[in-house]
Every structure is written in C-alpha cells, then in structure tokens.
Amino acid sequence: MSKKIFVFGEIRESELRNVSFEAIAAAKKVADGGEVVGLLLGGKAGNLAIEMIHYGADRVVTVENDQLQAYTPDAYSQAIMQVIDAEKPDGFILGHTAVGKDLSPRLAAKLKSGLISDVVSLEVVDEKVLFTRPIYSGKAFEKLEVREGLVLATIRPNNITPLEKDVSRTGDVSSMEVEIKNLRTIIKEIVRKTAGGIDLSEAKVVVSGGRGVKSKDGFKPLQELADLLGGAVGASRGACDSDYCDYSLQIGQTGKVVTPDLYIACGISGAIQHVAGMSNSKVIVAINKDPEAPIFGIADYGIVGDLFEVLPLLIEEFTSV
Ligand code: FAD
C-alpha cells in the first residue's frame, strides 16, 4: 500500500548532509510508490529543497523560523510535531547522526510510536519492508518490520546508496509556519572545536590511530594520508585517553560509528569496543607491529610492521599515483 513518508533534511554549514539523500532512497522503498516529502527546518532553504527533489523527493516542506537556525531538541521537535500534525505522514526517516539520535527518541515518545534506529539496509519481501539493524555492538543483525502505526526510523550514514541525482526532476516546495514556545534552551553561540574538514561519520576513507601512534605529533602522517585520500582521521579510545587527539575523533561503542569504503587502522589493537564502531567498513586495512593483534582477525589486509615506517611508504605510493 503506498504511503506518504517524510525525510528530515539535515543541514550542516548551509549544506545538506549526504545521509539526507540516503534517507530519501530508504523512504522510496517504504513509500511503495507513494509520496516522499523532504522537510527542511531553519533558514533559507531554496537550493537545498531543489537538491532534495533532484535526489528523489516528490516535494519539500520548508519551515523558516528564527528559533530553528541552530539545532535544539526542544525547538526542532516542536516544529516537526506541528508538521506531522498537519501532514499526517505514514513515516518519518532521519539520519542516524548526532542530531537524528537526539531527535528521534523524543519524536517517538511524543508520537507514542516505535523507533527503528541505526538501520543499515532495507528490503522489500512479500510486500513487507524489512529494516536491518546491528545489535550486540555489531556482532549480529536483526530484521524488523513495522506492523502498525508510524514508521519512524534512523539510517546509518554511508550504508544506503542514494538515488542517482536527476536535475530534470521537479516538485512542489511549500513553506509552513510553526509556533515555537516555552523553549527551555536557547543557543547563544556555537564554538567549534574543529573547523571544516570531512565529517568522520560520512567519510569514505578513515585513517585511524591508536595508542601505537604514541603522541600528538604521531598523528601527522595519518592526517597526511587521510588528506591524500580525501578522507578523515579517527582514533581509538586508547589514543584519546592518552591525549594524543580530541575525543570527537573516537570511534567505537562509546564513540562514533563509521562505515567508510576504506578504514586504515594504525597502531590499534582491535578491542571489541573499538571494533563495534568500524567493523562494517567495506575494506579494513590494519597496520600493527604485533602479528597477534586481534585487529588482524577482522582486517581484509594486514600489514605487520611499524606504522612510522609503513605510513611514509603508503604516502609516497599514493602521492605518485
Ligand atoms: P592498545 O590496546 O594499547 O593497542 C595499541 C596497539 O598499537 C597494540 O596492538 C600495539 O601492538 C600497536 N603498536 C604499538 N606501537 C606500534 C607501532 N609503532 N606500529 C604499529 N603498531 C604499534 N575503545 C575504543 O577505541 N572506542 C570506544 O568507543 C571504546 N569504548 C569503550 C567502552 C567501555 C565501556 C570500555 C570498558 C572500553 C572502551 N574502549 C573503547 C576501550 C577499549 O577497550 C580499548 O582499551 C581501546 O580500544 C584500546 O585502544 P588502542 O587499540 O589504541 O590501544
């Protein structure tokens, strides 16, 4: 049965995050020939709305309101609830990002609905949509079906292929007014720890360092390799705890979950808590001087050696390509 599915367009530094396009592709499957509607909250959404349409949305609803310029769970959930109330969609899909993870349980509670979080794939079997999500820190996967009520789901970045961009697609862009009141928090200033750069959770290549990197300076060749490959630098908790890098780089059970095309683990032992955040990477390369390191158990390619000898060789090789 065809459905109306809303997709949350997540804006970061005036651009739509890729996961929003991946969410549109997911919504298409759930909609089953019905309508996929993009939702953009915040400032001037003009070009971004068209972009959502080019990636498969049938129409876009924008909500412009000063209180929505920066994300706050309070203001965003109030706005989304009013949109849902007016539009009565059958489903709402968000990215499994920091914002999506914060927002989706609030919506589920307000809507008294279930929530399927961290979806890595969807398939249609016998006209039912089955959502696959990891459980037990990625050691197993479960498939879930929504039997009744709203389909509320978050999808993990980098797992669902967006539809091909089609600039000839057209669709209606309408704006909606919302009333936002009694805010408990107001953003006065945003102080960024790191400026720009590639978002770790959406990066196609991640070069990650562990305690084996030994110092802040030890991260320099990792950054050089990441820059060469158009990727981002990540880290184990061992490296963060040792103050070699910022905790915002931590990958794992209590850090970020990444699924790049290529994950290069440098001086990381492969503790289960780290593996939980990167085991779904498409190709894993491990560089470790200990041939018994557990990381080799999940690596597609293993290099036994000193990372400070291996990385310069890789950098030289990629520079000459
Ligand atoms: P180590 O285990 O010390 O490994 C360092 C590796 O570097 C070794 O294998 C060594 O052989 C290698 N090495 C040393 N020098 C070199 C060199 N010159 N060249 C090549 N290799 C070298 N960890 C996470 O990463 N993410 C999490 O989210 C996370 N959450 C946790 C949550 C809980 C509740 C707990 C209890 C732990 C968590 N941990 C997490 C910590 C985790 O258990 C490990 O302690 C941590 O991942 C180890 O980091 P590491 O691999 O960098 O360090």
Residues whose N, C-alpha, C, O or C-beta is under 5 A from the ligand:
A	BS01	FAD	G210 R211 G212 A235 S236 R237 G238 A239 I251 G252 Q253 T254 G255 G267 I268 S269 G270 A271 Q273 H274 I287 N288 K289 D290 A293 G305 D306 L307 F308
